[in-house]
Amino acid sequence: MQRLLRQNPMPVALVASVASLLLGACGSAGTPRAAAVPQPVRTAPRAAPVPADPEPASQQAAALDSLRSTMSTAAEEVLARLDSAGTEPTPASYPVAADATATEPVTWDIEVSSYLSHDRVEFYMDRFSGAARERIGQWLQRGKRYEPMIRATFRRHGIPEDMYYLALVESGYDPHAYSRAAAVGMWQFMTATAKGMGLKVDWWIDERRDPIRSTWAAARFLGALRDQFGSLYLAAAAYNGGPARIARGISQNQVRIGEAEGDDVFFALLNTRALRAETSNYVPQLIAAAAIGKEPHRYGIVLDSVAAFAYDSVRVPPSTGVPAVARASGVHVAAIKDLNPHLLRGVTSRTDSMWVRVPVGRATGFRAAFVALPDSARRPWRSVKIKQGATVTGMARVAGITPTQLRWYNPGLRSNAIKGGTTVLVPSREVVDAAFNVPDPAIERYGVAVNGVHVVRRGETLSHIARRNRTTVSRLMQLNRLKKSTIYAGQRIRVR
């Protein structure tokens, strides 16, 4: 079934002070700029402070002293790092949203009722409750797990809670959603935008896939856009199409906008050419999603109760494998992967200690269990210094993994031959199984033309790009002022 809701990339403008100068990621061919935004101390709003580890301090101290008497030097270093990291954060706790029933009056904290009779809203109401009802039901069901967290985060940032339904339009509440323009995660951030909002995006960690951190960033971004335009629906339109386009549309259509204010300005812009088609449909989709999402039973959608997204947190040293965290917390690797979808390679940051989420209750005794693990169990890989003649294919075969998987941990290995003297990280099979097979997070637009610009993938040629875009190599060379047909991965090629 063709997707009815686009997973649109986020605009690249980040705060109101610079937003009007930038193009949105949906339609920008240029290089986005990002304003530095301080990162929060914690990854999510948390309950009143309670001990993360209910074991009496005396028992923990005795257990750790016993371990110290037998542990290796490497384990002592691990414990020292854990001790210097401070106390563990308390478990995440969010109030569970009450399910609406047929007898309760339905209200929204965004304007829904006033626009239900608009023709575009009616169109999506019919579609979401008709041909797309099964898909919308699946997305609403998936969203129930994250709804308490999203609403609590928005409330904390002063964003109306019912903007929760924006994530349905963006991604269907999928933390691993990946758009054709390489927007990633539940809130569909582009790489540059995510970094500007304080999210970590690199080869190893992509916090766009982290439901907690990405929701925090989305709340900050929506708040900045609302402050700029004075309207939630204009903010949503700018989220999709870019604040520069919205600001320009308002400036150029003052006569047609007339006396319209607030959210009405968006609907006044629908009668102009200021908005792209997908942005014109974006806000009506949000309104329809909010209307149906608050009363799913009315539209024949039955949702089951699900456990809310909840976790405890434990601190681990750099380069800690997800399997080691799972073993020390006494759960399956899949449980740790599910709570930490931002750990792309099945391993934590290579340079910093970090908090890792574990199932609720599993932080108890984690430190003692972790330092008690053999050194080999804590290490996600072994370092191998290569002799002349080794190849990626050969090393991968010996390790029982694929060449692509070996490159996950050695992104500098471009060719099959490995230069003598190179140090290669050979991951354990367990760590590879804990990784996610995802595209390079640095890619902004992955192999498609967006607004007339194509970003080259590795292995592509001008002839490939010309055929895909129904043009010629000579025309591409003329458009891009190329003296020869050689191109490189990541290069932006204008195709029209």
C-alpha positions as CSV (number, residue, x, y, z in Angstrom):
1,M,0.0,0.0,0.0
2,Q,1.4,3.3,-1.0
3,R,2.2,5.5,2.0
4,L,-0.5,8.1,2.5
5,L,1.5,10.2,4.9
6,R,4.9,11.4,3.7
7,Q,7.9,11.0,6.0
8,N,9.0,14.5,5.2
9,P,12.4,15.8,6.1
10,M,12.6,18.6,8.7
11,P,13.6,22.1,7.7
12,V,17.1,23.1,8.5
13,A,16.4,26.4,10.3
14,L,16.7,25.9,14.0
15,V,15.7,28.9,15.9
16,A,13.6,32.0,15.2
17,S,16.5,34.3,15.0
18,V,18.0,32.6,12.0
19,A,15.0,30.6,10.7
20,S,13.8,33.2,8.2
21,L,17.3,33.2,6.5
22,L,17.3,29.5,5.8
23,L,15.6,27.1,3.5
24,G,13.7,24.1,4.8
25,A,15.2,20.6,4.5
26,C,12.2,19.5,2.4
27,G,13.2,21.9,-0.4
28,S,16.7,23.2,0.3
29,A,19.6,22.5,-2.0
30,G,22.0,24.6,0.0
31,T,24.0,23.8,3.1
32,P,22.0,24.2,6.3
33,R,23.3,26.3,9.1
34,A,22.6,25.5,12.7
35,A,22.5,27.5,15.9
36,A,24.0,26.0,19.0
37,V,21.4,25.0,21.5
38,P,22.4,23.8,25.0
39,Q,21.8,20.2,25.6
40,P,19.6,19.2,28.5
41,V,21.2,17.6,31.6
42,R,18.8,14.6,31.4
43,T,17.3,12.7,28.5
44,A,13.7,12.9,29.8
45,P,11.5,14.4,32.4
46,R,11.8,12.2,35.5
47,A,10.0,11.4,38.7
48,A,10.8,12.9,42.1
49,P,14.2,11.7,43.1
50,V,14.3,8.2,44.4
51,P,17.2,5.9,44.8
52,A,18.0,4.2,41.5
53,D,19.5,1.2,43.3
54,P,17.4,0.1,46.3
55,E,20.1,-2.1,47.8
56,P,21.4,-0.8,51.1
57,A,24.6,1.2,50.6
58,S,26.4,-1.1,53.1
59,Q,25.6,-4.2,51.1
60,Q,26.7,-2.5,47.8
61,A,30.0,-1.4,49.4
62,A,30.6,-4.9,50.8
63,A,29.9,-6.5,47.4
64,L,32.2,-4.1,45.6
65,D,35.0,-4.5,48.1
66,S,34.8,-8.3,47.6
67,L,35.0,-7.8,43.9
68,R,38.0,-5.4,44.2
69,S,40.0,-8.1,45.9
70,T,39.8,-10.4,42.9
71,M,39.3,-8.2,39.9
72,S,41.8,-7.5,37.2
73,T,43.5,-4.1,36.7
74,A,41.2,-3.5,33.7
75,A,38.1,-4.1,35.9
76,E,39.5,-1.7,38.5
77,E,39.7,1.0,35.8
78,V,36.1,0.3,34.8
79,L,34.9,0.6,38.4
80,A,36.8,3.9,38.8
81,R,35.1,5.3,35.7
82,L,31.7,4.3,37.1
83,D,32.4,5.8,40.5
84,S,33.4,9.1,38.9
85,A,30.3,9.3,36.8
86,G,28.0,10.3,39.6
87,T,24.7,8.8,40.7
88,E,22.4,7.0,38.3
89,P,19.3,8.9,37.2
90,T,16.0,7.8,38.6
91,P,13.6,5.7,36.4
92,A,11.6,7.6,33.8
93,S,8.0,8.0,34.9
94,Y,5.2,9.6,32.8
95,P,1.5,9.9,33.6
96,V,-0.4,7.5,31.4
97,A,-2.9,9.3,29.1
98,A,-6.5,8.3,29.7
99,D,-8.3,6.6,26.8
100,A,-11.3,8.5,25.5
101,T,-14.6,6.7,25.6
102,A,-17.8,7.3,23.7
103,T,-19.4,8.9,26.7
104,E,-16.7,11.5,27.5
105,P,-16.6,14.9,25.8
106,V,-13.6,15.2,23.6
107,T,-11.5,18.3,23.7
108,W,-8.2,19.3,22.1
109,D,-5.6,21.9,23.2
110,I,-5.0,22.7,19.5
111,E,-7.7,24.1,17.3
112,V,-9.5,21.2,15.7
113,S,-13.2,21.7,15.8
114,S,-13.2,25.0,13.9
115,Y,-11.5,23.4,10.8
116,L,-13.2,20.1,10.5
117,S,-15.5,21.4,7.8
118,H,-12.6,22.7,5.7
119,D,-12.5,20.7,2.4
120,R,-8.9,19.5,2.8
121,V,-9.5,18.4,6.4
122,E,-12.6,16.6,5.3
123,F,-10.7,14.8,2.6
124,Y,-8.1,13.5,5.1
125,M,-10.8,12.6,7.6
126,D,-12.5,10.5,4.9
127,R,-9.2,8.9,3.9
128,F,-7.9,8.2,7.4
129,S,-11.2,6.6,8.5
130,G,-11.7,4.9,5.1
131,A,-9.1,3.5,2.8
132,A,-6.2,4.2,5.2
133,R,-8.0,3.2,8.4
134,E,-6.1,0.0,9.0
135,R,-2.8,1.8,8.6
136,I,-3.8,4.7,10.8
137,G,-5.0,2.2,13.4
138,Q,-1.6,0.5,13.3
139,W,0.2,3.8,13.8
140,L,-2.1,5.0,16.6
141,Q,-1.5,1.6,18.3
142,R,2.3,2.0,18.0
143,G,2.0,5.6,19.3
144,K,0.3,4.6,22.5
145,R,3.6,3.3,23.8
146,Y,5.2,6.7,23.4
147,E,2.2,9.0,24.0
148,P,2.7,9.5,27.8
149,M,6.3,10.5,27.2
150,I,5.6,12.8,24.3
151,R,2.8,14.6,26.1
152,A,4.8,15.0,29.2
153,T,7.8,16.4,27.2
154,F,5.6,18.8,25.3
155,R,3.9,20.0,28.5
156,R,7.3,20.6,30.0
157,H,8.3,22.8,27.1
158,G,5.0,24.7,26.9
159,I,3.9,23.0,23.7
160,P,0.2,21.9,23.4
161,E,0.1,18.1,24.1
162,D,-2.1,17.3,21.1
163,M,0.8,18.2,18.8
164,Y,1.6,14.6,19.7
165,Y,-0.3,13.8,16.5
166,L,2.4,15.5,14.4
167,A,4.5,12.4,14.8
168,L,1.8,10.3,13.3
169,V,1.9,12.5,10.2
170,E,5.7,12.5,10.2
171,S,6.5,8.8,10.8
172,G,3.7,6.8,12.2
173,Y,5.6,7.0,15.5
174,D,8.4,4.8,14.1
175,P,11.8,5.6,15.8
176,H,13.5,4.0,12.8
177,A,11.5,5.8,10.1
178,Y,13.8,6.8,7.1
179,S,12.5,9.1,4.4
180,R,13.5,9.3,0.8
181,A,15.5,12.5,1.7
182,A,17.3,10.8,4.6
183,A,15.2,12.4,7.4
184,V,15.4,10.0,10.3
185,G,13.3,9.0,13.3
186,M,10.0,9.6,14.8
187,W,10.3,13.3,14.3
188,Q,12.1,13.1,10.9
189,F,15.1,15.3,11.6
190,M,17.7,15.9,9.0
191,T,21.3,15.5,10.2
192,A,22.2,19.2,10.3
193,T,19.0,20.2,12.0
194,A,19.4,17.4,14.6
195,K,22.9,18.5,15.4
196,G,21.9,22.1,15.7
197,M,19.2,21.1,18.2
198,G,21.7,19.4,20.4
199,L,21.3,15.8,19.2
200,K,24.3,13.6,18.7
201,V,24.5,12.2,15.2
202,D,27.7,10.4,14.1
203,W,28.8,7.1,12.7
204,W,28.2,5.4,16.1
205,I,25.2,7.1,17.7
206,D,22.1,8.7,16.1
207,E,19.9,10.3,18.6
208,R,17.3,11.1,16.0
209,R,16.3,7.5,16.6
210,D,16.1,8.0,20.3
211,P,12.4,8.6,21.2
212,I,13.3,10.6,24.3
213,R,16.0,12.9,23.0
214,S,14.4,13.4,19.6
215,T,11.0,14.4,21.2
216,W,12.9,16.9,23.4
217,A,14.5,18.4,20.2
218,A,11.1,18.5,18.4
219,A,9.5,20.4,21.3
220,R,12.3,23.0,21.3
221,F,12.1,23.3,17.5
222,L,8.3,23.7,17.5
223,G,8.5,26.2,20.3
224,A,11.0,28.4,18.3
225,L,8.8,28.2,15.2
226,R,5.6,29.1,17.1
227,D,7.4,32.1,18.7
228,Q,8.4,33.2,15.2
229,F,5.1,32.9,13.5
230,G,2.6,33.3,16.4
231,S,0.7,30.2,15.3
232,L,1.0,26.5,15.9
233,Y,-0.2,25.6,12.5
234,L,2.2,28.0,10.8
235,A,4.9,26.5,13.0
236,A,3.8,23.0,11.8
237,A,3.9,24.2,8.2
238,A,7.4,25.6,8.7
239,Y,8.4,22.4,10.4
240,N,7.5,20.7,7.1
241,G,8.3,23.2,4.4
242,G,10.9,25.5,6.0
243,P,10.4,28.8,7.9
244,A,11.9,30.8,5.1
245,R,9.2,29.7,2.7
246,I,6.4,30.4,5.2
247,A,7.8,33.9,6.1
248,R,8.2,34.8,2.5
249,G,4.7,33.6,1.7
250,I,3.2,35.7,4.5
251,S,5.2,38.7,3.4
252,Q,4.2,38.4,-0.3
253,N,0.5,37.7,0.3
254,Q,-0.6,40.3,2.9
255,V,-3.5,41.5,0.7
256,R,-4.9,37.9,0.3
257,I,-4.3,37.2,4.0
258,G,-6.3,40.3,4.9
259,E,-7.6,40.3,8.5
260,A,-6.7,36.7,9.2
261,E,-4.8,36.1,12.4
262,G,-3.2,33.1,14.2
263,D,-3.9,29.7,12.7
264,D,-6.3,31.3,10.2
265,V,-3.3,32.7,8.4
266,F,-2.2,29.1,7.3
267,F,-5.6,28.5,5.7
268,A,-5.5,31.9,4.0
269,L,-2.1,30.9,2.5
270,L,-3.8,27.8,1.0
271,N,-5.4,30.0,-1.6
272,T,-2.0,31.3,-2.8
273,R,1.1,29.7,-4.3
274,A,3.1,30.3,-1.2
275,L,3.0,26.7,0.0
276,R,4.2,23.5,-1.7
277,A,1.5,20.9,-2.2
278,E,2.8,18.6,0.6
279,T,2.9,21.5,3.0
280,S,-0.6,22.6,2.1
281,N,-1.8,19.1,3.0
282,Y,0.4,18.7,6.1
283,V,-1.7,20.8,8.6
284,P,-5.0,19.3,7.4
285,Q,-3.5,15.9,8.0
286,L,-2.5,16.9,11.5
287,I,-6.0,18.1,12.2
288,A,-7.6,14.9,10.8
289,A,-5.1,12.8,12.8
290,A,-6.0,14.6,16.0
291,A,-9.7,14.3,15.4
292,I,-9.6,10.6,14.8
293,G,-6.9,9.9,17.3
294,K,-8.9,11.3,20.2
295,E,-12.0,9.3,19.2
296,P,-10.7,6.2,17.4
297,H,-13.8,4.1,18.4
298,R,-16.0,6.6,16.6
299,Y,-14.2,5.7,13.3
300,G,-14.1,2.0,13.8
301,I,-10.5,1.9,15.1
302,V,-9.9,-0.4,18.1
303,L,-6.7,0.2,20.1
304,D,-5.3,-2.2,22.7
305,S,-3.8,-1.1,26.0
306,V,0.0,-1.2,26.0
307,A,2.7,-0.6,28.5
308,A,4.2,2.9,28.3
309,F,7.8,3.5,27.3
310,A,9.7,3.2,30.6
311,Y,13.2,2.4,31.7
312,D,15.9,2.7,34.3
313,S,19.4,4.1,33.4
314,V,22.9,2.8,34.1
315,R,26.2,4.5,33.4
316,V,28.8,2.6,31.4
317,P,32.4,3.4,30.2
318,P,33.2,4.2,26.6
319,S,33.1,1.4,24.0
320,T,30.7,-0.8,26.0
321,G,28.9,-3.4,24.0
322,V,25.2,-3.7,24.2
323,P,25.6,-7.5,25.0
324,A,27.7,-6.6,28.1
325,V,24.9,-4.3,29.3
326,A,22.3,-7.0,28.7
327,R,24.4,-9.6,30.5
328,A,25.0,-7.3,33.5
329,S,21.3,-6.4,33.8
330,G,20.1,-9.9,33.3
331,V,18.0,-9.4,30.2
332,H,18.1,-10.3,26.5
333,V,20.0,-8.2,24.1
334,A,16.8,-7.4,22.3
335,A,15.5,-5.5,25.4
336,I,18.5,-3.2,25.5
337,K,18.3,-2.6,21.7
338,D,14.6,-1.7,22.0
339,L,15.3,0.9,24.7
340,N,18.4,2.3,23.0
341,P,17.7,2.5,19.2
342,H,20.3,5.3,18.9
343,L,23.2,2.9,19.5
344,L,23.7,2.1,15.8
345,R,26.6,-0.3,16.1
346,G,25.6,-2.1,19.3
347,V,28.2,-0.2,21.3
348,T,28.3,3.0,23.3
349,S,30.3,6.1,22.6
350,R,34.0,5.5,21.9
351,T,35.1,8.6,23.7
352,D,32.7,9.2,26.6
353,S,31.0,7.3,29.4
354,M,27.2,7.4,28.9
355,W,23.8,6.5,30.3
356,V,22.3,3.4,28.8
357,R,18.6,2.4,29.4
358,V,17.7,-0.9,30.8
359,P,14.2,-2.4,31.7
360,V,12.6,-1.0,34.8
361,G,14.1,-2.6,37.9
362,R,17.2,-3.9,36.2
363,A,19.5,-1.1,37.4
364,T,19.6,-2.8,40.8
365,G,22.9,-4.4,41.3
366,F,24.1,-3.5,37.7
367,R,27.4,-2.0,38.8
368,A,28.5,-5.0,40.7
369,A,27.5,-7.4,37.9
370,F,29.1,-5.3,35.3
371,V,32.6,-5.1,36.9
372,A,32.4,-8.8,37.6
373,L,32.2,-9.6,33.9
374,P,35.4,-10.9,32.3
375,D,37.3,-8.3,30.4
376,S,36.6,-10.2,27.2
377,A,32.9,-9.9,27.8
378,R,33.0,-6.2,28.3
379,R,35.1,-5.6,25.2
380,P,33.0,-5.2,22.0
381,W,35.9,-6.0,19.7
382,R,39.5,-7.0,19.4
383,S,42.1,-4.8,17.8
384,V,44.1,-6.5,15.0
385,K,47.2,-4.9,13.4
386,I,47.2,-5.9,9.8
387,K,50.1,-7.5,7.9
388,Q,50.6,-6.9,4.2
389,G,48.1,-8.7,1.9
390,A,45.0,-8.9,4.2
391,T,41.6,-8.0,2.8
392,V,38.3,-7.0,4.2
393,T,36.6,-10.0,2.7
394,G,39.1,-12.4,4.2
395,M,39.0,-10.9,7.7
396,A,35.2,-10.8,7.7
397,R,35.1,-14.5,6.7
398,V,37.3,-15.5,9.6
399,A,35.3,-13.4,12.0
400,G,32.0,-15.0,10.8
401,I,30.5,-11.7,9.6
402,T,30.0,-9.9,6.3
403,P,32.4,-7.3,4.8
404,T,29.7,-4.7,5.3
405,Q,29.5,-5.5,9.0
406,L,33.2,-5.3,9.4
407,R,33.1,-1.8,7.9
408,W,30.5,-0.8,10.4
409,Y,33.3,-0.8,13.0
410,N,36.0,0.5,10.6
411,P,34.4,3.1,8.4
412,G,37.8,4.1,7.0
413,L,38.1,0.8,5.1
414,R,37.0,1.8,1.7
415,S,38.6,-0.7,-0.6
416,N,38.9,-4.5,-0.1
417,A,42.7,-4.4,0.3
418,I,43.9,-3.3,3.7
419,K,47.2,-1.4,4.0
420,G,49.8,-3.1,6.1
421,G,50.1,-1.7,9.6
422,T,46.5,-0.7,9.7
423,T,44.7,-1.4,13.0
424,V,41.3,-3.1,12.4
425,L,38.6,-3.5,15.0
426,V,37.1,-7.0,14.7
427,P,33.7,-7.0,16.5
428,S,32.3,-10.0,18.3
429,R,29.4,-11.8,16.7
430,E,27.2,-10.7,19.6
431,V,27.9,-7.0,19.1
432,V,27.2,-7.3,15.4
433,D,23.8,-8.9,16.2
434,A,23.1,-5.9,18.5
435,A,23.8,-3.4,15.7
436,F,21.3,-1.8,13.3
437,N,21.7,-2.0,9.6
438,V,21.2,1.6,8.7
439,P,22.5,4.1,6.1
440,D,25.3,6.5,6.9
441,P,23.8,9.1,9.3
442,A,25.9,11.8,7.5
443,I,23.8,11.5,4.3
444,E,21.3,14.4,3.9
445,R,19.5,13.2,0.8
446,Y,20.0,9.6,-0.1
447,G,20.2,9.1,-3.9
448,V,17.1,11.1,-4.9
449,A,16.7,14.6,-6.3
450,V,15.0,16.9,-3.9
451,N,14.0,20.3,-5.3
452,G,16.2,19.7,-8.3
453,V,19.3,18.6,-6.4
454,H,20.7,15.1,-6.3
455,V,23.3,14.0,-3.7
456,V,25.7,11.5,-5.1
457,R,25.9,8.0,-3.6
458,R,29.0,6.0,-3.6
459,G,29.4,4.2,-6.9
460,E,27.1,6.4,-8.9
461,T,28.1,8.0,-12.2
462,L,26.8,11.0,-14.1
463,S,25.2,8.7,-16.6
464,H,23.3,6.9,-13.8
465,I,22.0,10.2,-12.5
466,A,21.1,11.4,-16.0
467,R,19.1,8.3,-16.8
468,R,17.2,8.5,-13.4
469,N,16.3,12.1,-14.0
470,R,15.6,11.8,-17.7
471,T,18.3,14.1,-18.9
472,T,21.7,13.8,-20.4
473,V,25.3,13.8,-19.1
474,S,26.1,16.9,-21.2
475,R,23.2,18.7,-19.7
476,L,24.2,17.8,-16.2
477,M,27.8,19.0,-16.9
478,Q,26.4,22.3,-18.2
479,L,24.1,22.8,-15.2
480,N,26.9,22.1,-12.8
481,R,29.7,23.7,-14.8
482,L,31.7,20.5,-14.7
483,K,34.8,20.3,-16.9
484,K,34.9,16.5,-16.6
485,S,32.4,13.8,-15.7
486,T,34.1,12.6,-12.6
487,I,31.9,13.0,-9.4
488,Y,32.3,11.9,-5.8
489,A,30.1,10.6,-3.1
490,G,28.3,13.4,-1.2
491,Q,28.6,15.8,-4.1
492,R,25.4,17.8,-4.8
493,I,24.4,17.7,-8.5
494,R,21.8,20.0,-9.8
495,V,19.5,18.0,-12.2
496,R,17.1,20.8,-13.3
